[in-house]
Amino acid sequence: MPQHARVDVLPVQEVVASASPSAWRDGLVREQGDAQVTVALLDGEVAVLTTRAVPQPGEPVAVHPVAGLLAVGGVWYDARPPV
């Protein structure tokens, strides 16, 4: 299993992401601020996530909605829909 830097990621999230690699969805950051990131996914959907990640608008990212992760470069962050 490849090693990634992790921020607030639970072991179960990493296991789920590794067990279901086809669930990753690519996108571009649309907005970032107040602990939320809005990602325009390449399939046309939009994901709003609460996370500690601070990617810049236009930056490519990947979202794993099943595991609740946002990948920015080689770093995985916990990322959940806002409550």
Helices and strands as residue ranges (DSSP letters): E 5-7, H 11-19, G 21-23, E 25-33, E 36-41, E 46-51, E 60-64, E 69-72, E 75-80
